[in-house]
Amino acid sequence: MAARTSTVRVSDPSYAVLALTATLVTALRLVARSVAPFPYAPRLEDLALSFLLYALSLTPALTVALLGPRFARLARLLLGTPFGLLAMSLLFAGGYSSRNVLIAAGLVGFPAGALLCRVGSTRSLAATTALVLVLGAGTRLRPAATAPKHGPSVLFVVLDTTATGHLSAYGYAKPTTPTLDALAQRSLVYRRAVSPASWTVPAHASMFSGLYPSELGFDGSSFSPQHERGSVASDLEASGRTAYAIAANPLVGRNAALRAGYRALWRGDHLTRPFLLRLLDGLRWREEVPTRGDQITDLALDWLDRLAPRGKPWFLFLNYVDPHVPYRPPQRERDEFAPGVHPDLVADLTQRYGSGRRPLTPEVTAAMRALYDARSRPWTAPSVGCSTSSPGAATTRRTSSSSSPPTTARRSASTA
């Protein structure tokens, strides 16, 4: 008897269809993010996580298909779920956080994906996936950046929640910042840079405007609209430099006053954390997670390679916040700076010590300092670095912590 071959329709959900669809959506995400006008720095582990999450979103389709032929139409419709999530994630990464806009994007992507899966076979789906993967790999090839013709570019780096007393570049005994040490050897270093505020939002506002928080009408949570303020981004835009920013600390990207003057200020967590995980975070009332320093650096490099203006000077602000709580450094740095110290010894919320809910013993203080040193090290490792060696970057650099005298910000903006 002659063997008969048949082509399985994508409209009949199976494990193969599940895997192919998840792979296709992951590849589409790679292509879309690689050509989108906002930074993207994919890693193999990130792509693998995206595949798993998209596959997870397809499990309802597979479950319904197993109920029998009567539910086949509903199963085919549910194959569009990851496409809807993809559309929502692209808008969210681009800075659109309105719930109505995201829902509308999901409603458009959902039926489009279901239709694509309905009309194709497993072979055509596999061929489409392979083609998209090739396109995705091609989009990551970039031409070399060119030096600007009219003046230097400016890179402004802030080490949020970083104490100069724990930086070896400022004389600390432990080698916490070897890359900053090398940069300081050939830079102008300010030894008495004092913060005008004790936390992120007012301190950044002062650095950006050159004014004290009180002069900006800061009341502890917001700024008074009656107080006139400029920004270093606006001044550098006026000098012909396009101003962009990438922030690891969600507080920076969330505050409208800090975004003033920038063409775009991207939040690192919006650019790196999968959208489905963010939805789950909201359901669990989980606090927003700061972005790791190595991810911020990768995003900045992608911006320089792909999005920075060619032949024109630019201004890029980068916010790093690695030393912030929780004090859970990578194992390698913990072995070097905090051997034998378990992170669980220190509360993830240090406010518990100030409120008296947990005793601040000498043992806890010593553990906190050791873990803080370990948290300060990873982002300044040689593989991450903060060297501004890209074409056209300003040759005079300044190394300091996240705090600087507010009187210097406006002056540097006007003379750049």
Beta strands, then each sheet from edge to edge (+ up, - down):
strand 1: 154-159
strand 2: 188-189
strand 3: 242-247
strand 4: 264-267
strand 5: 314-320
strand 6: 398-399
sheet 1: 1+ 5+ 3+ 4+
sheet 2: 2+ 6+
end
